[in-house]
Amino acid sequence: MNRRVVRFVTIIVGVLAVCAPFVPAWGVSEQPQPEPSTGDTLFLSLDEAVELALEKNEDIQIALSSLDKARGRKREAYAAALPHFDFYAAYTRNLLRPVLFFSDPDTDETIQIEIGEENDFLLNISLNQVLYAFGRVGGAIKAAEFFVKSSEAGVEATKQQTVLAVQEAYYSAVLAEDVLRISRQSLEQARKHFAETRKKLRQQLASRFDSIRAEVEVKNREPDVIQAENAIRLARLDLKRLIGIDRSVPLALTDELRYELAAHSVEEAIKEAYEKRPDISSLRLQVSMADKIHQVMKRNNFPYLSLFGNYTLQGQQSKKFFPERDRFARSLGLGVSLSFPLFDGLANRGKVAQARADLNAAKYALQKAEKVVALQIQQLFDVLRAEEENLRSQEATVAMAEEAYRLAMVRFRNGLSTSLELEDAELALTSSRLNYLEAIFRYVITKERLENAMGH
């Protein structure tokens, strides 16, 4: 493998090493060197990897925690529409009894009269229920419901992004296995060529220079295999991280890089994305939520009509710690209150302005997201069409390169060509296979990204 091909394979392996490859795979995968194992090998298909990620991925768990928080806010909003009961109980030991002061109008003297007993018990139960708040309570509840739905859409968006990340990581690991297979094939071809050259050298049909050159080519291709094996380990580690399994568990990937040509139109894809993408749905719900909050803020200067009630039980006694029954007094009261904020220092006007700004920002965010989605889908369609043409071209190139290598080997064995001609044919075959790997991988990943962009 000459310097250009070595550099090409190194780039593929390097990209895989950081788990963000944009390169492809060719043919049927074979398993690389076994990983350090602490248990049985886990045979894993792409669907199984996705299922594991949806159960264990940390990003999804974070999104679910945010959803729980949103549901808590919804319950908090409902609390404003329900009655509030408060209970209060107290015991007081009057070491010095309270005193009332009276003035004698005849003598102008002040008379002090002690009241109460040494032991004072108090129990109070109060009720408060909002009867009418001019839409503020209902608006707050509706805003909280929109927030919950937006959070649910956020969970779905996180799941879709996780699925895409798992697909890319899985296909990257499969690609790494195929790169290793081609690297091993290339090394094996170099070894066969070296053996053939040595045989010809003994028959005086090749020079010592040809033999040394063939041996150097073998040594040059051995590092490619080592790099490819390391790329597999790194790609598998990234996949294990995404699906939440221990890094020591050995993996055997059961799916191959296969492709099916996509059949969508750009306009249909954009329309479907607007309808199905959870992030777009979440932004629409955020607009609705911001609108409700804005309405609530505008009504904060309206009056509150509330029902209130109080029940009090109080008992006092000095000779005994706990008062007897006839030493207790009860009181009960119910009423209706109307409160009207006359002037709050223009604080609510500031809150209304903030809510209006949040509403406008939410609308602009939705408009921007829709434009970005349309552009993203158009770009992915363009890339997909280009990759489709490239894929068809590379399929034909591989077939021609294989035939050219076969003919070059026949010519070399029959002494009709030099080792340089055979090495050129080997280089062309390896390059075509790697290019075919790249074409398949790019097409599959681009198609998955398009499906993700459409909300699938």
N, C-alpha and C positions, 0 to 999 in steps of 0.2 A: 504494500500500500504506500503510495508516494506521499510527499509532504502535504499536498493539498487535501487528500482524502483523510490523512491523519488529523489535520486541523479541523476538517468538517466533523469527523466523529467526536473529536474532543469538545467541539462547541455543543453538540447534542448532549454529550455526557455532562458537561458543565451546567447546561440549562436544567437538565434533570436533577442535578445535585442540589439546586436551590428550589426544586419542586415547582417550577413554573415554566415548563417546556413548551415550545411551540414547534415541535418536531414530530415525526410520524413513525409508523411501524409497518413491517412488510412480512407477509406470510404468516405461518402458524407459529405461535410462541412455544418455546421450550423452557423448562425450569432451569434457572442458574444454580450456582453453588448453594448448598443448603445454608440456612442461617443458624446462628447459635440458638439452641432450643431448650426450653424448660418444660415442654409438654408436646402433645400431639400437634401435627401440622393442621392448620386451619385452611380448608379448601373454600375459596371465596369467589362467588360470582359478583358481577357488578350490582345486581339487584340486592343481593345479600349485604354488600358493603353499604349501599344506600340505606337499607333498613337499619343496620347497626348505627349508622351516623344519626339517623332521625331519633334513635333512642338515647344515644349517649353524648352527642356533640355538645360542647360547652356553650357555643353561641345560641343554640336552640334553647338550652336550659336558661340562659340569661333572658332571652325573649319571653319565655314562659313566666319567669319571675316578674318581668315588667307587666305582663298580662294580669298576674295576680294582684299587682299593685293597682292597676286600673280598675279591677273589680272591687278592690277595697275602697277606692274613691267613689265608685257608684253606690256602694252601701252607705258611705258617709253622706252622699247627697240625698239619699232616701231618708236619712235620719231627720232632716229638716221638716219632712212632711208628717212625721210620727210624733206622738205625745212624748214629752220628757218628764220623767218622774225623778225626784231627788229625795233622798232620805238623810235626815240629820238627827243625831242623838248626842246628848252631852250630860255629864255629871259635874256639878260644882260643889266644892266644900267651902262654905263661907266662913273663913277664919275670922273675918270682921264683916258683920252684916252690912248690906247697903243701907244708906241713910237718906231720908227725905227731909228737906228743910222747909219750915213754915214760918211765916212772920206774923206775930201777934199784933193786930192793928191798934189795940188799946195800949199795950206797953211798949210796942216797937221792939220787942225781943224776938230773937230767932229761936225757934223750937226745932230740935232734931228728933226724928222718930225713926227707929230701926225697923226695917221691913224684911220679910222673908225668913227662912229658917236656915239652920246650919247645913242641911243636905238638900240640894236642889237637883231635880231630874227633869230633863227636857227631851221631847221627841217631836220631830216635825217631818211631815211628808208634803211635798209641793208638786204641783202639776202645772205644765205649760204646754199649750198646743196652739200652733199657728193655724188660724182659721182662713185667712186670706192674705196673700202677699203680692198680689198683682202680677202673677206669673213668674216671680223670681224663683220660687221653690221648684215649680215644674220645669222652668228653663234650665236650672242647675242639674236636675235629674236627667233631662234630655242630653245636656252637654256631656254628662258622665257616661251615658249610654253610648254616645258617639265615640268617646274616648276608649271605651272597652272594645267596640268594633274596630276602631283604628289599631288598637294593640293586637287584636286577633289577626288582622291583616298583616301586621308587622311580624307576627310569628310565622305566618305562611310565607312571607317574603324571605325570612331567615332560613326557613326550610328549603325553599327553592335555591337559594344561594349555596346552602350546604350541599344539596344534591349535585349542583354544578361543580362545586369544588371536589367532591368525591369522584365524580365522573372524570374530571381532568386528572386527579391524582391516580386513579385506577388505570386510565389509559396511559399515563406517563410511566407507570410501573410496567405495564405490558410492553410499551415501546422500549423501555430499558432492556427487557428480556430479549426482544427481537434484535436490538442493536448488539447485544452480547452474542446472539446466535450468528449474526452476520460477521461480527469480529472474529468469532471462532472459525467460521467457514473460511474467512480470508486468511487466517493464520494457518489453517489446515491446507489450503491451496498453496500457500508459500512453502510449507514443509514438503508437500508433494513435489513442487517445482525444484526445491533444493535437492531432494532425493533423486529426481530425474537428472538434474545437472551433474550430480556426483557420479551417477551411473554413466553418463556420457563422457565425463572426465576420465573415468577408468577406461572407457573405450576410445579415448583420444578424439572424441567428437565434440568436445567443449573445452574451453580454456579454463585455467585456474582462476582467472579473473571472473568468469561467469559463475564459478562455484562460490567464490567469496562473496560476490554480489548477491547471490541467492540466499546465502547464509545470513548476511546482514539484513536482508529483507525480512527474514524470519524473526530476527531479534527486534526489528523495528515494529513488528505487528504484535508482539507479546504485550507491550504496555497498553495497547488499545483494549485488549481483553481485560486487563486488570482494571482499567478505568471504567469499562462497561460494567464489571462486577460491582464496583463501588457505587456506580450510579443506581444500580438495582437496589442496593441496600438503602441508599438515601431516599429513593422514590417510595420504597415500602414503608420506611419510617414515617414519611409524611402521610401516607395512606392510613397507617395505624393510628396516627394522632387524630386524624379526622373522624375515624370510625370508633375511637375510644377503646382500643384494645391495647394490651401491654406490648411494649416494644420487643420483648423477648419471644413473643409467640411467632412461630414460623408460618409464613403464608405461602399458599399455592393458588395462583390466580387461574380461574377456570375459563374465563371469557377471552376472546381474541379481539383484535382490532378489525372490525367489519364495518362496512358502510352501506347505506341505502341512500339513493339520490332523493333529495328533498323535493317536495311538490307544493310550493306555496307561491302566492303572488304577494308583492310588497304591500299593496293596499289592504288585502285581506289580513296579512300578518299584523299590520299596524292597528287595524280595527279590533282584531282579537286581543292584542296587547292592551289596548285601552279598556277592554271589557274584563280581562282575566288577571292582569298583573296586580298582585296584592299591594305593591308599593303605590300604584296609582289609586287603588281603592282606599288605601290608608290616607293619602293626601286629600281625597275628596271628603272623607269623613272628618279630617282635621279642619277643613273649610267649614263644614256644618257645625262642628263643635265650637269653632271660633265665633261663628255667627250667633250661636245661642249664648255664649258668654257675653258677647257684645250687647245682646238684648237684655240680659240680666243686669249688666252694669248700668244701662240706661234707666232701669226701673228701681235702682237703689234709693232714689229720692222719693219713691212712693211710700205711703203709709203701710204699717203692719197692723193687722187685726188679730188679736190673740185671746185665747181663753186661759185663765189661770185659776188655781185653787190651792188652798192650804189647809192642812189638818195639823193641830198642835195638841200635844198631851204633856202637861206639866204637873209635877208633884213636889212638895216640900215637907220636911219634918226635921225636928231637932232631936227628939228623944230616941228615935230609932233611925237606923241607917236608911232603910227603905221605907218610904211613906206607905201608910195604909190606904185602902181603896178610897175612902172618903176624903183623903188629902190630895187627890188628883183632880185637875181641872182640864176640860177639853174645849177646843174651839175649832170651828170648821167654816171656811169661806170660799165662795166661788165668785168669779168676776170676769169681765171682758175688758181688754185694754186696747187702745188705739194709739200707736206711736207714729210720729211724723217727724222726719229729720228736717229741721228748718234751715240750718246752715252748718256745713261740716268743713268750712274753710276751703271749699272748692276741691276737696280730696277726691270726691266721686267723679268730678269732671275729669280729673287726671286719669282715674281708672278707666273711664269711658274712652278717653283718647288712646290709652294703651291697648284696650280691647279692640278698638277700630284698627289700630296699626297691626295687631296680631292677625286680624281677619284679612287685611289687605296682603300681608306677607304670605299667609296660607294660600290665597288665591294665586299670587304670583308664583309660588313654589309649585302649585299644580300645573299652571301653564308652562313653566319651564320644564317640568318633568315630562309632560306630554310631548314637547318639542324634542327633548333629548331622546325619548323612546323612539319617536319616528326616525330621527337621524341614525340612532343605533341600529335599528332594523334595516334601514336602507344600506348602511355600511356593511352589515353582516351579509345581506343578500349579495352585494357586489363581491365581497370576499369569497362567499360560498360558490358563486358562479365561476370565479377565477380558479378556485381550488378544484372545482369539478373538471374544468378543462385541463388543468395541470395533471390531475389524477389519470385521466384517460391517456394523456401523452406519455406519462411515466410507465403505464402498463405496457405500452408498445415498446418503449425504450428498454425495459427489463428483458422482454422476450428477445429483442435483437442483440442485446449485450450477452445474454446466455449463449445464443447461437454463435456469436463472434468468438467467445471464449472457447467454446467447444472446437471450432475450426482452428483457432490458434494453437490449442493443445495438440491437435492431430498433426498440424504442420511442424510443431516443435519436436514431437516425438519422431517424426520421419526425417528430421534434419533439414526441413525446408524453410525454417525461420530461426531467428535468433531469440535468445532469452528476453531481450528488450521488447520484442513484439509480443511475447506472451505476457510479460509484465504489464504492458499497455492494455492488453485485453482484460487482465485481472483487475486493473484499476478501473476500467470502464464498467465492468460488471459490478464491482463493489460500489462505485459511485451511483450507478443506476438503481441498485437495490436500496441504498441509503436515501436516494431521492424519492423512491417509491414509498419508503417508510415515512418520509416527511410529508408526502402528498396525502397519504391515508390519514395520518395523525392530524394534520391541519384541517382536512375536510371533516373528520369526525368531531373534532373539538369545535370548529366553527358552527357545525350543525347543532351541536348541543347548546352552544351559546345562543344561537338563534331561537331554539325552542324555549330556552330560559327567558329570553327577552320577550317572547310572546306570552309568557305567563304559564307555561306548562311545567 
